[in-house]
Amino acid sequence: MIAKDLKKKLLRGMLRLRLIEERLAAIYHQADEIKTPMHLYTGQEAAAVGVCAALAPGDTVSTYHRSHGWYIAKGGDLNAMMAELMGKELGCSGGWGGSMHLLDAAAGVMGSSSILAATVPHAVGAALAFRMKGEDRVAIASAGDAAIEEGVFHESLNWASLKKLPVVFVCENNLYSTTTPLGSRQTSVDIYKRAEGYGMPGARCDGNDVGDVYTKALEAVDRARRGEGPGLIEVMTYRWREHVGPNYDWDAGYRTKQEVEGWMEHCPIKALAAEFPAQEVQSYRDEFEKEIDDALVFARQAAFPRKETVKA
């Protein structure tokens, strides 16, 4: 049973993230403000929010190209993210990184990458550093289902298990790699069961149930923090919008409108919001919309980076 206060935190986290993404989708093609391709997180909010709710402030996340969710859920600065998307000097990567390269070390967001599975070993390295320094910290490596097809993913699991490092691997299985379905890329072995081959526990959770994600993540994080080694969590989720960009792409031929709408019907925010008074939920929406307005003003007023800020 999850306490009401925690449910409120989870609801607010998912709703805030959804509204940020919806605003970005709305302005993406307006006035050439957004200078970078965006891989939106809409529909997958329960994954990042549920996992990050199980973390301590000093824990870290190393994430992938669909990065907004993890950046925001872990406490990344919204003003700096908006400025980064507009290519501004006050952006979290100085305006040079864009949507797929977000960083906020103070919040524990240790960088995202456009290279498939690239940040998975980064999280393992962080966990090794925590162990060597005697720090009570846990690293999260988040990646999509296509990352399982990269050798570095398996090397990372093997090394982390061998050294019993405090790292948790989170696979967001949204069933597609760009437009290629999972069944066309991988054998019919459940991803979470692959953990068995590396001597670590694996768990699967419902990515439309943030409480389930939180519970499974807390168990894995606590285990890692106790020094019992890493774990793998497979979050069954689904991205609503196209692979990259703000549109709905059921006309592209690789998935149907019926499939997308079926997942949308089981929206993780809708399910949890039903447990709260509508007026309360609306007050959260109003609060977050104002925050987003302010962040956009900040980003629009910021200057573009100077060439002197490029580092060799």
Backbone bond lengths (Angstrom), bond angles and torsions (degrees), N, CA, C in turn:
res aa  C-N    CA-C-N  psi(-1)  N-CA   C-N-CA  omega(-1)  CA-C   N-CA-C  phi
1 M - - - 1.454 - - 1.530 109.84 -
2 I 1.317 116.83 126.89 1.460 121.81 179.60 1.525 109.17 -96.47
3 A 1.319 116.05 131.70 1.458 121.59 -177.36 1.528 111.21 -63.24
4 K 1.332 115.52 153.40 1.461 121.48 -177.66 1.523 111.40 -60.65
5 D 1.334 117.84 -40.64 1.468 120.28 -179.81 1.520 111.38 -62.38
6 L 1.330 116.50 -37.94 1.456 119.46 178.55 1.525 110.24 -69.87
7 K 1.315 117.24 -39.78 1.463 119.87 176.61 1.526 111.04 -58.80
8 K 1.337 115.51 -39.86 1.460 119.54 178.40 1.528 110.31 -63.73
9 K 1.315 116.83 -42.33 1.467 120.86 178.22 1.522 110.76 -61.35
10 L 1.309 116.99 -43.45 1.455 121.47 -179.30 1.531 111.28 -66.64
11 L 1.327 116.11 -42.36 1.462 120.30 178.04 1.525 110.91 -62.31
12 R 1.315 116.59 -47.16 1.456 120.43 -179.79 1.534 110.92 -61.88
13 G 1.318 116.28 -40.12 1.456 119.61 179.82 1.516 112.16 -63.37
14 M 1.323 116.94 -44.88 1.459 120.16 -179.76 1.523 112.02 -69.44
15 L 1.323 116.80 -41.86 1.462 120.53 -178.38 1.529 110.57 -65.77
16 R 1.312 117.19 -42.45 1.462 121.04 177.73 1.528 110.48 -59.18
17 L 1.306 116.11 -45.55 1.457 120.69 179.76 1.527 111.05 -64.36
18 R 1.331 117.89 -43.22 1.469 121.37 179.68 1.532 110.79 -60.75
19 L 1.326 116.92 -43.63 1.459 119.86 -177.76 1.523 111.72 -68.41
20 I 1.322 116.71 -35.61 1.468 119.86 175.33 1.519 110.06 -61.28
21 E 1.324 116.57 -47.58 1.459 121.12 -178.55 1.532 111.69 -65.94
22 E 1.320 117.04 -39.09 1.460 119.61 179.24 1.526 111.24 -65.43
23 R 1.335 116.35 -37.18 1.459 119.10 177.93 1.533 110.08 -67.55
24 L 1.311 116.45 -41.95 1.459 119.54 178.45 1.524 110.87 -61.72
25 A 1.321 116.94 -41.06 1.463 120.23 177.83 1.521 110.90 -62.48
26 A 1.336 116.43 -37.32 1.460 121.02 -177.35 1.523 112.46 -69.06
27 I 1.333 117.52 -34.40 1.464 119.90 -175.08 1.527 112.93 -100.89
28 Y 1.328 117.15 -0.61 1.472 120.54 -171.67 1.523 112.84 -54.95
29 H 1.318 117.28 -40.25 1.463 120.75 -176.22 1.529 112.46 -100.80
30 Q 1.328 117.08 10.38 1.455 120.50 -177.82 1.527 111.32 -95.77
31 A 1.304 116.49 126.26 1.468 123.45 167.97 1.523 113.89 58.41
32 D 1.316 117.15 17.45 1.466 120.57 177.61 1.530 111.77 54.60
33 E 1.331 116.73 37.44 1.469 119.76 -178.43 1.523 112.32 -78.31
34 I 1.332 116.68 -43.80 1.456 120.61 -178.45 1.526 108.32 -80.21
35 K 1.313 116.68 119.06 1.457 121.97 -172.68 1.532 113.51 -97.02
36 T 1.291 117.36 7.26 1.459 119.96 -171.11 1.529 110.92 -139.40
37 P 1.321 118.96 146.06 1.468 120.18 170.53 1.530 109.80 -60.62
38 M 1.322 116.63 147.03 1.461 120.83 -178.97 1.522 110.35 -127.09
39 H 1.326 115.72 133.27 1.455 122.24 172.86 1.538 105.99 -104.27
40 L 1.314 116.12 96.09 1.471 120.15 -172.73 1.529 112.26 -72.35
41 Y 1.324 114.40 153.10 1.456 123.07 -171.81 1.533 112.22 -102.14
42 T 1.324 116.95 5.46 1.458 121.61 -173.75 1.528 111.57 -56.12
43 G 1.325 115.86 125.74 1.455 122.64 -178.75 1.513 113.80 101.71
44 Q 1.341 116.33 -21.24 1.460 120.85 -175.71 1.535 112.55 -106.09
45 E 1.324 116.98 13.33 1.467 120.99 -171.56 1.522 114.32 -56.94
46 A 1.322 117.43 -34.01 1.464 120.52 -176.09 1.527 112.12 -64.20
47 A 1.323 117.22 -26.85 1.466 119.92 -178.13 1.522 111.03 -65.67
48 A 1.330 117.05 -60.91 1.463 120.41 -177.38 1.521 111.78 -66.18
49 V 1.322 116.89 -43.00 1.467 119.87 -177.55 1.526 110.96 -66.47
50 G 1.320 117.12 -43.10 1.457 120.40 -179.92 1.507 113.06 -64.72
51 V 1.340 116.98 -43.09 1.458 120.45 179.92 1.524 110.70 -68.72
52 C 1.320 117.41 -46.96 1.467 120.16 -176.35 1.518 112.19 -65.44
53 A 1.327 117.25 -26.82 1.471 119.63 176.76 1.523 111.65 -67.19
54 A 1.317 116.97 -19.43 1.465 121.65 179.95 1.523 112.31 -90.24
55 L 1.329 117.66 -0.64 1.454 121.79 -175.09 1.520 112.34 -98.77
56 A 1.317 115.51 158.17 1.462 122.65 171.74 1.525 108.12 -91.71
57 P 1.342 117.85 160.23 1.469 120.23 -178.20 1.526 114.01 -54.86
58 G 1.314 118.12 -34.32 1.462 120.99 -177.57 1.508 114.78 -81.97
59 D 1.316 118.21 -6.35 1.463 121.42 177.61 1.527 110.37 -73.56
60 T 1.311 116.60 162.35 1.460 120.60 -175.14 1.524 112.25 -126.78
61 V 1.336 115.29 158.29 1.451 121.51 172.00 1.528 108.69 -128.32
62 S 1.318 115.88 138.27 1.462 123.17 172.70 1.518 105.34 -121.78
63 T 1.318 116.58 119.33 1.458 119.01 -167.34 1.514 112.57 -125.80
64 Y 1.290 115.54 -175.33 1.461 122.41 -169.39 1.528 111.26 -114.01
65 H 1.332 117.68 -164.45 1.462 121.05 -170.94 1.528 113.42 -66.75
66 R 1.335 119.40 -27.39 1.468 121.21 175.82 1.529 106.69 -86.19
67 S 1.325 114.43 71.72 1.468 121.43 -159.01 1.520 116.19 -96.31
68 H 1.326 118.51 -19.54 1.459 119.91 -173.20 1.527 112.40 -56.85
69 G 1.337 115.09 -41.29 1.461 118.82 -176.01 1.512 112.80 -61.06
70 W 1.319 117.25 -45.25 1.456 120.95 -178.22 1.523 111.55 -71.68
71 Y 1.322 115.99 -38.02 1.463 120.18 178.65 1.527 110.57 -60.56
72 I 1.319 116.54 -48.74 1.464 120.81 -177.73 1.528 110.95 -71.42
73 A 1.325 117.73 -44.03 1.467 120.68 -177.12 1.521 112.32 -63.05
74 K 1.337 117.54 -32.92 1.462 120.95 -179.46 1.526 112.58 -84.57
75 G 1.327 117.47 -2.30 1.459 119.94 175.94 1.508 114.79 102.60
76 G 1.341 117.77 16.52 1.459 120.59 177.20 1.520 111.28 -60.83
77 D 1.316 116.46 149.39 1.456 122.30 -176.47 1.529 110.62 -72.38
78 L 1.333 116.43 121.13 1.458 120.97 -176.31 1.524 111.44 -66.98
79 N 1.323 117.73 -41.91 1.464 119.90 178.11 1.521 111.14 -55.82
80 A 1.330 115.46 -45.73 1.463 120.46 -178.24 1.518 111.25 -66.60
81 M 1.333 118.10 -34.48 1.464 120.06 178.22 1.522 110.84 -68.60
82 M 1.332 116.50 -45.06 1.461 119.38 179.14 1.523 110.75 -61.14
83 A 1.321 116.70 -41.60 1.460 120.35 178.56 1.524 110.84 -64.27
84 E 1.312 117.21 -36.83 1.462 120.85 178.91 1.525 110.86 -64.90
85 L 1.326 117.07 -41.92 1.457 120.45 -179.53 1.526 111.21 -64.47
86 M 1.331 116.56 -27.03 1.464 121.08 178.11 1.528 111.95 -92.56
87 G 1.339 116.34 3.98 1.455 120.01 176.77 1.511 113.66 71.69
88 K 1.334 116.83 32.57 1.456 120.98 -175.56 1.530 112.10 -97.45
89 E 1.325 115.38 156.22 1.461 121.84 -174.80 1.528 112.55 -63.73
90 L 1.338 117.18 -28.95 1.457 120.98 179.40 1.528 112.15 -85.49
91 G 1.305 116.74 8.72 1.459 120.56 175.96 1.512 111.77 -67.84
92 C 1.327 115.79 160.43 1.468 120.23 -174.65 1.519 112.86 -66.28
93 S 1.330 118.00 -16.16 1.466 121.85 172.87 1.523 110.63 -121.07
94 G 1.316 115.23 28.26 1.452 120.84 176.60 1.510 114.79 71.40
95 G 1.342 116.37 12.43 1.453 120.57 -179.00 1.512 114.20 85.83
96 W 1.314 117.18 -0.98 1.460 121.49 -175.82 1.534 113.00 -100.99
97 G 1.312 118.63 -14.33 1.464 120.79 -172.64 1.510 114.76 -94.85
98 G 1.334 116.77 -42.17 1.449 120.50 -178.92 1.522 113.45 80.58
99 S 1.309 115.03 -173.09 1.459 123.15 -172.91 1.524 114.11 -56.54
100 M 1.324 116.76 -36.02 1.466 119.81 -174.99 1.526 113.44 -86.74
101 H 1.337 117.27 -0.20 1.470 120.55 -177.24 1.526 109.25 -134.38
102 L 1.320 115.65 72.10 1.463 122.21 -178.44 1.522 110.31 -100.52
103 L 1.321 115.29 142.28 1.459 120.93 -176.04 1.519 109.94 -145.35
104 D 1.327 116.79 131.76 1.465 122.52 170.40 1.526 107.03 -150.00
105 A 1.327 115.86 83.43 1.463 120.95 -174.49 1.519 111.75 -61.53
106 A 1.330 117.74 -32.56 1.466 120.59 179.91 1.523 111.40 -63.07
107 A 1.331 116.30 -30.96 1.467 120.93 179.19 1.525 112.18 -91.28
108 G 1.331 116.85 -5.59 1.458 120.02 -178.39 1.510 113.49 90.75
109 V 1.332 117.25 11.94 1.469 121.15 174.95 1.517 106.89 -91.97
110 M 1.324 116.33 103.12 1.457 120.88 -169.26 1.518 113.88 -92.15
111 G 1.310 115.77 20.51 1.448 120.35 174.71 1.513 113.07 108.32
112 S 1.332 114.65 145.10 1.453 121.55 175.06 1.522 108.08 -117.26
113 S 1.320 116.27 165.65 1.461 119.29 -174.51 1.515 111.25 -145.11
114 S 1.331 115.18 147.66 1.458 120.92 176.93 1.529 111.66 -83.68
115 I 1.315 117.49 -9.55 1.469 121.37 -178.59 1.529 109.17 -87.19
116 L 1.293 116.45 126.78 1.459 122.22 -174.45 1.527 111.51 -57.80
117 A 1.326 116.09 122.98 1.471 124.99 177.55 1.531 113.76 69.45
118 A 1.335 117.73 6.90 1.469 120.17 -173.48 1.514 113.66 -62.55
119 T 1.331 117.57 -35.35 1.464 119.28 -175.92 1.526 113.42 -88.26
120 V 1.333 117.18 -3.71 1.469 119.28 177.27 1.533 110.85 -61.44
121 P 1.338 119.87 -48.87 1.469 118.87 176.66 1.523 113.13 -68.65
122 H 1.342 117.67 -22.79 1.460 119.63 175.85 1.528 109.89 -62.32
123 A 1.331 116.03 -42.59 1.465 119.99 179.12 1.530 110.72 -65.50
124 V 1.333 116.67 -37.98 1.465 120.17 177.26 1.527 110.03 -63.82
125 G 1.329 116.79 -40.89 1.456 120.16 177.24 1.515 112.02 -63.25
126 A 1.335 116.72 -40.19 1.463 120.23 176.71 1.523 110.58 -61.93
127 A 1.330 116.01 -43.53 1.465 120.17 179.59 1.522 111.44 -62.86
128 L 1.326 116.32 -38.33 1.461 119.88 177.05 1.531 110.26 -63.54
129 A 1.329 116.32 -41.30 1.464 119.93 178.14 1.526 110.95 -63.37
130 F 1.333 116.81 -40.88 1.470 119.96 177.96 1.527 110.07 -59.11
131 R 1.328 116.09 -43.69 1.458 121.11 -178.90 1.532 110.30 -64.42
132 M 1.324 117.39 -46.19 1.464 121.05 -177.08 1.527 111.96 -65.86
133 K 1.328 116.67 -32.23 1.463 121.26 -179.29 1.531 112.80 -88.94
134 G 1.315 116.33 -4.86 1.457 119.69 -178.99 1.516 113.23 69.48
135 E 1.340 116.88 30.33 1.465 121.34 -177.59 1.532 110.84 -92.67
136 D 1.316 115.42 142.35 1.450 122.17 -179.97 1.530 109.44 -86.85
137 R 1.328 116.43 71.55 1.455 121.77 -175.00 1.529 109.98 -137.87
138 V 1.321 114.66 154.05 1.464 121.85 -179.73 1.525 108.64 -127.05
139 A 1.319 116.52 140.98 1.461 122.34 177.41 1.530 109.82 -105.88
140 I 1.324 115.84 141.75 1.460 122.25 175.11 1.518 108.89 -111.78
141 A 1.325 116.30 130.72 1.462 122.12 172.20 1.519 107.53 -110.86
142 S 1.320 117.32 112.36 1.462 119.87 178.82 1.518 109.92 -106.90
143 A 1.314 116.33 143.51 1.458 121.78 -178.31 1.524 109.03 -159.67
144 G 1.317 115.53 162.71 1.447 120.21 176.59 1.519 111.99 -86.37
145 D 1.330 116.63 177.41 1.466 120.07 -176.55 1.523 112.35 -66.74
146 A 1.341 118.33 -26.47 1.460 119.73 179.44 1.527 111.89 -70.26
147 A 1.324 117.66 -21.75 1.464 120.83 179.00 1.522 111.35 -63.91
148 I 1.329 116.57 -23.24 1.465 120.76 179.94 1.532 110.24 -65.10
149 E 1.311 116.60 -19.36 1.458 121.41 -178.47 1.527 113.12 -87.46
150 E 1.327 116.26 1.24 1.461 121.09 179.75 1.530 110.24 -99.37
151 G 1.317 116.18 137.94 1.457 119.98 -178.25 1.517 113.68 -60.37
152 V 1.341 116.51 -34.76 1.454 119.81 -176.56 1.527 111.37 -65.15
153 F 1.316 117.77 -25.96 1.462 120.53 176.23 1.527 109.69 -63.11
154 H 1.304 116.64 -47.75 1.460 121.24 -177.95 1.526 111.59 -70.05
155 E 1.315 116.72 -37.80 1.463 120.33 175.88 1.524 110.61 -60.98
156 S 1.329 115.45 -39.20 1.462 120.24 -178.77 1.524 111.46 -67.41
157 L 1.333 116.61 -43.82 1.459 119.71 178.28 1.524 110.81 -62.76
158 N 1.313 116.36 -41.70 1.455 120.30 -178.88 1.530 111.00 -62.45
159 W 1.325 116.38 -49.17 1.465 120.50 -178.04 1.530 111.51 -64.71
160 A 1.331 116.11 -43.62 1.464 120.18 -178.89 1.522 111.18 -62.19
161 S 1.325 116.59 -39.84 1.452 120.53 179.52 1.528 111.27 -69.88
162 L 1.327 115.49 -41.77 1.457 120.70 179.81 1.529 111.31 -58.03
163 K 1.340 115.89 -40.05 1.461 121.39 -176.59 1.538 112.94 -97.27
164 K 1.343 116.29 1.26 1.473 121.58 -178.92 1.533 111.12 51.54
165 L 1.307 115.46 51.67 1.460 121.08 -176.01 1.529 111.80 -81.02
166 P 1.329 116.77 151.70 1.473 121.01 179.88 1.529 112.03 -81.78
167 V 1.314 115.32 72.68 1.459 120.82 179.56 1.519 109.47 -135.84
168 V 1.320 115.86 143.15 1.464 121.60 176.50 1.520 107.77 -120.46
169 F 1.331 116.31 127.03 1.452 122.64 178.89 1.529 108.32 -94.01
170 V 1.319 116.45 125.37 1.466 122.00 -179.59 1.517 108.57 -116.09
171 C 1.326 116.63 115.97 1.460 121.87 177.17 1.522 108.57 -102.79
172 E 1.321 116.19 115.22 1.464 120.96 175.67 1.532 107.29 -88.44
173 N 1.302 115.70 99.04 1.456 121.18 -177.75 1.525 109.10 -88.40
174 N 1.348 114.96 95.51 1.462 119.15 178.02 1.535 112.18 -100.19
175 L 1.327 115.05 14.78 1.472 123.88 167.92 1.525 115.05 79.36
176 Y 1.338 118.39 -8.52 1.453 120.09 -177.95 1.522 111.30 -136.54
177 S 1.330 115.56 146.60 1.449 122.10 166.33 1.520 105.70 -112.22
178 T 1.316 116.95 105.19 1.460 123.30 -169.78 1.535 108.20 57.77
179 T 1.310 119.37 -99.22 1.467 120.51 178.62 1.527 112.47 -121.10
180 T 1.320 117.14 11.68 1.463 120.61 -178.06 1.522 110.43 -101.93
181 P 1.327 118.38 121.18 1.464 120.58 -177.74 1.519 112.62 -68.34
182 L 1.317 114.77 155.69 1.456 122.06 -176.85 1.529 112.28 -54.86
183 G 1.333 116.91 -43.68 1.453 121.05 -176.56 1.514 114.67 -64.77
184 S 1.327 117.27 -18.20 1.458 121.22 177.66 1.519 111.93 -88.25
185 R 1.339 116.77 -5.32 1.457 120.76 -174.63 1.524 113.80 -119.69
186 Q 1.325 117.11 -26.22 1.450 120.34 -173.76 1.521 110.46 -133.47
187 T 1.330 114.76 151.92 1.461 119.62 173.79 1.519 109.28 -69.05
188 S 1.316 116.29 163.04 1.462 120.76 -173.84 1.526 111.57 -79.20
189 V 1.337 115.32 60.32 1.462 121.88 173.83 1.524 107.24 -114.04
190 D 1.323 116.79 121.35 1.460 119.42 179.02 1.520 109.93 -56.15
191 I 1.319 116.10 132.59 1.460 120.37 -173.77 1.522 111.88 -58.74
192 Y 1.317 117.82 -41.68 1.460 119.51 -176.87 1.530 112.20 -64.86
193 K 1.332 116.35 -24.93 1.467 119.68 179.57 1.532 112.34 -74.39
194 R 1.313 117.35 -15.63 1.456 120.25 178.08 1.532 111.15 -66.05
195 A 1.325 116.57 -20.05 1.464 120.47 178.14 1.525 111.56 -61.35
196 E 1.326 116.75 -30.58 1.459 120.52 -177.59 1.524 111.51 -58.30
197 G 1.330 116.09 -36.57 1.452 119.99 -178.51 1.519 113.66 -67.78
198 Y 1.318 116.15 -13.66 1.464 120.84 179.79 1.526 111.95 -113.06
199 G 1.316 115.45 13.21 1.462 119.85 174.62 1.509 114.42 68.13
200 M 1.328 116.69 32.52 1.463 119.81 177.57 1.523 109.06 -132.27
201 P 1.324 117.42 156.22 1.463 119.37 178.50 1.520 111.98 -72.99
202 G 1.313 115.72 145.91 1.455 121.87 174.77 1.515 109.59 -124.01
203 A 1.299 116.73 147.78 1.464 121.13 -179.60 1.520 108.92 -142.82
204 R 1.314 115.76 148.99 1.469 121.40 175.26 1.522 108.41 -116.97
205 C 1.328 116.14 140.58 1.462 118.65 177.53 1.527 110.39 -135.20
206 D 1.308 114.70 162.17 1.459 123.55 -178.69 1.524 108.54 -82.48
207 G 1.319 116.63 112.28 1.456 120.57 -178.32 1.509 114.74 -72.91
208 N 1.314 118.21 -2.45 1.454 121.42 171.54 1.527 111.65 -100.13
209 D 1.324 116.70 5.59 1.468 123.14 178.53 1.527 107.91 -125.73
210 V 1.320 116.50 95.91 1.457 120.50 -175.10 1.523 111.67 -63.33
211 G 1.312 116.97 -28.74 1.459 120.15 177.07 1.514 112.09 -65.61
212 D 1.325 116.88 -38.63 1.458 121.42 177.67 1.524 110.04 -66.95
213 V 1.335 116.68 -42.48 1.465 120.29 178.07 1.535 109.79 -60.88
214 Y 1.311 116.35 -47.30 1.466 120.68 -179.19 1.526 111.29 -59.73
215 T 1.313 116.97 -45.94 1.469 121.52 -176.57 1.531 110.77 -62.71
216 K 1.333 116.84 -46.51 1.463 120.42 -179.93 1.534 110.80 -67.00
217 A 1.325 116.38 -38.36 1.462 120.01 179.44 1.523 111.16 -66.95
218 L 1.318 117.00 -42.35 1.463 120.77 -179.34 1.522 110.94 -61.27
219 E 1.310 116.23 -40.73 1.463 120.33 178.53 1.526 110.88 -62.34
220 A 1.337 116.69 -45.21 1.465 120.65 -178.95 1.525 111.44 -69.25
221 V 1.329 117.00 -40.94 1.463 121.07 179.76 1.523 111.16 -65.64
222 D 1.313 117.29 -44.27 1.467 120.89 179.05 1.530 110.59 -62.79
223 R 1.306 116.51 -39.97 1.465 120.48 178.72 1.520 110.58 -62.85
224 A 1.313 116.08 -45.86 1.460 120.46 179.03 1.524 111.11 -63.25
225 R 1.318 116.46 -39.74 1.470 120.68 -178.89 1.528 111.63 -67.32
226 R 1.314 116.46 -29.10 1.473 120.42 178.01 1.526 112.44 -77.44
227 G 1.321 117.29 -3.55 1.453 120.28 179.81 1.509 114.35 87.61
228 E 1.338 117.15 17.59 1.456 120.89 -177.38 1.519 113.03 -94.31
229 G 1.327 117.00 4.53 1.449 120.18 173.40 1.517 114.81 101.04
230 P 1.320 116.02 179.67 1.467 121.86 -173.70 1.522 113.51 -80.50
231 G 1.318 114.29 172.24 1.454 121.61 175.32 1.519 109.73 -147.72
232 L 1.319 115.93 164.41 1.463 122.79 179.01 1.523 109.22 -122.44
233 I 1.316 116.08 129.40 1.462 121.50 177.04 1.524 108.33 -118.85
234 E 1.306 116.26 127.05 1.465 121.59 174.61 1.525 108.28 -103.74
235 V 1.318 116.07 116.36 1.461 121.67 179.68 1.529 108.03 -100.07
236 M 1.315 116.70 115.65 1.455 121.60 179.10 1.526 108.63 -81.44
237 T 1.320 115.72 109.78 1.459 120.47 -172.22 1.521 109.95 -141.01
238 Y 1.328 117.00 -169.87 1.467 119.88 -175.28 1.520 109.61 -162.83
239 R 1.320 116.61 131.28 1.468 118.86 175.70 1.519 108.90 -88.70
240 W 1.324 115.99 133.11 1.443 120.69 -176.98 1.528 112.37 -78.79
241 R 1.318 116.30 -39.86 1.460 120.15 -174.08 1.529 111.11 -93.68
242 E 1.319 115.49 179.44 1.456 120.46 -178.36 1.529 111.13 -62.99
243 H 1.322 116.15 166.07 1.460 120.71 -177.33 1.522 111.21 -53.94
244 V 1.322 116.72 -48.74 1.460 121.08 177.07 1.516 107.77 -136.40
245 G 1.343 115.66 123.67 1.448 120.34 -178.31 1.517 112.24 118.37
246 P 1.331 117.33 175.79 1.457 121.68 -170.78 1.519 115.73 -95.33
247 N 1.328 118.08 -1.22 1.461 120.09 -170.43 1.524 113.01 -89.69
248 Y 1.340 114.81 166.53 1.454 121.64 168.98 1.531 106.56 -96.53
249 D 1.325 116.94 130.62 1.467 119.56 -165.65 1.521 114.53 -118.31
250 W 1.318 116.97 30.86 1.471 117.39 -178.57 1.531 111.82 -67.22
251 D 1.322 117.60 -11.95 1.457 120.36 176.83 1.529 112.00 -83.38
252 A 1.342 117.37 -1.52 1.467 121.14 -178.82 1.524 112.39 -78.13
253 G 1.330 117.03 -15.09 1.453 120.50 172.81 1.513 116.79 98.39
254 Y 1.332 118.14 -9.02 1.461 118.54 -176.99 1.528 112.59 -96.32
255 R 1.309 117.78 -13.75 1.461 121.99 173.16 1.526 107.87 -150.03
256 T 1.330 116.06 160.43 1.459 120.20 -174.38 1.522 110.99 -100.88
257 K 1.312 115.01 158.71 1.460 121.15 174.73 1.526 109.81 -60.95
258 Q 1.319 116.36 -37.78 1.465 120.93 179.03 1.527 111.10 -60.81
259 E 1.324 117.30 -41.20 1.461 120.33 179.01 1.523 111.02 -64.48
260 V 1.317 116.74 -47.29 1.467 120.76 -179.50 1.521 110.73 -60.84
261 E 1.310 116.64 -47.94 1.465 120.48 -177.79 1.525 111.71 -66.73
262 G 1.332 116.99 -29.24 1.458 119.79 175.91 1.526 111.36 -63.49
263 W 1.324 116.26 -42.42 1.469 119.79 176.60 1.518 111.42 -70.07
264 M 1.320 117.28 -37.59 1.468 120.74 179.45 1.527 111.15 -63.02
265 E 1.302 115.92 -32.04 1.466 120.12 179.58 1.524 111.07 -63.88
266 H 1.327 116.72 -26.86 1.464 121.32 179.66 1.531 111.04 -101.81
267 C 1.301 115.35 38.27 1.466 123.13 -178.90 1.532 111.28 -54.72
268 P 1.334 118.34 127.85 1.464 120.73 -178.35 1.526 113.22 -63.94
269 I 1.319 116.97 -29.73 1.471 120.12 179.65 1.522 110.33 -75.51
270 K 1.299 116.50 -43.47 1.467 121.37 179.76 1.525 110.89 -58.24
271 A 1.322 116.84 -42.91 1.459 120.69 -177.99 1.519 111.91 -63.99
272 L 1.322 117.34 -43.52 1.458 120.13 -177.85 1.518 111.97 -77.97
273 A 1.326 117.53 -35.57 1.463 121.04 -179.97 1.519 111.87 -62.33
274 A 1.324 117.00 -26.90 1.471 121.01 179.81 1.527 112.06 -63.77
275 E 1.342 117.73 -17.07 1.459 121.46 -179.87 1.525 112.41 -87.50
276 F 1.337 117.12 -1.05 1.458 121.28 -177.86 1.522 110.09 -122.78
277 P 1.340 117.58 153.47 1.458 120.16 177.06 1.526 111.25 -59.65
278 A 1.320 116.84 139.35 1.461 121.44 -177.54 1.527 111.56 -58.23
279 Q 1.326 116.83 -36.37 1.463 120.13 -179.34 1.524 110.93 -65.58
280 E 1.322 116.62 -37.21 1.462 120.71 178.27 1.526 110.62 -66.17
281 V 1.315 116.27 -44.49 1.464 119.98 179.43 1.527 110.15 -62.89
282 Q 1.324 117.03 -39.46 1.458 120.50 178.47 1.521 111.19 -63.81
283 S 1.325 116.71 -36.22 1.468 119.45 178.05 1.522 110.98 -63.90
284 Y 1.319 116.60 -35.71 1.469 119.95 175.75 1.529 109.90 -65.26
285 R 1.319 115.90 -43.85 1.465 119.82 179.49 1.524 111.00 -58.57
286 D 1.328 115.99 -45.78 1.461 120.62 -179.44 1.529 110.85 -61.72
287 E 1.323 116.02 -41.97 1.466 121.35 178.62 1.521 111.08 -60.67
288 F 1.317 116.47 -46.23 1.463 120.13 -176.29 1.529 111.97 -72.88
289 E 1.328 117.31 -36.12 1.466 119.69 177.70 1.529 110.23 -61.92
290 K 1.328 116.77 -39.60 1.469 120.36 177.44 1.532 110.35 -64.88
291 E 1.323 117.12 -41.68 1.461 121.03 178.14 1.535 110.74 -61.12
292 I 1.320 116.26 -41.42 1.461 120.74 179.93 1.526 110.42 -66.98
293 D 1.333 116.66 -41.74 1.465 120.32 176.08 1.529 110.55 -55.47
294 D 1.323 115.60 -46.99 1.463 120.38 -178.19 1.528 111.25 -64.94
295 A 1.327 116.95 -38.84 1.462 120.39 179.76 1.526 111.19 -65.88
296 L 1.316 116.88 -37.14 1.462 120.17 178.17 1.524 111.10 -68.16
297 V 1.313 116.94 -38.63 1.467 120.06 175.54 1.524 109.87 -60.60
298 F 1.341 116.02 -45.66 1.463 121.20 178.43 1.529 110.82 -56.79
299 A 1.317 116.05 -48.30 1.463 120.36 -176.75 1.526 111.48 -66.56
300 R 1.329 116.87 -41.33 1.453 120.34 -178.24 1.529 112.31 -66.68
301 Q 1.305 116.96 -30.72 1.457 120.77 -178.59 1.524 113.00 -84.67
302 A 1.324 116.88 -14.30 1.465 120.48 -178.28 1.532 110.17 -73.29
303 A 1.326 114.45 154.84 1.463 120.51 -179.65 1.522 111.34 -85.75
304 F 1.322 115.80 157.01 1.460 120.04 172.84 1.528 109.23 -75.27
305 P 1.330 117.60 153.31 1.464 119.97 -177.55 1.532 112.21 -67.12
306 R 1.308 115.04 149.59 1.463 121.39 175.08 1.521 109.23 -88.79
307 K 1.289 116.17 152.23 1.463 119.27 -177.92 1.525 111.65 -62.91
308 E 1.356 115.69 -21.77 1.461 119.27 178.73 1.529 112.83 -66.83
309 T 1.346 116.36 -17.70 1.465 118.77 -177.61 1.529 112.35 -86.85
310 V 1.321 117.46 -4.18 1.465 120.35 176.15 1.520 108.68 -73.12
311 K 1.317 115.60 128.44 1.462 120.94 -179.32 1.519 109.28 -103.78
312 A 1.306 115.49 132.59 1.458 120.74 179.93 1.511 110.90 -69.31
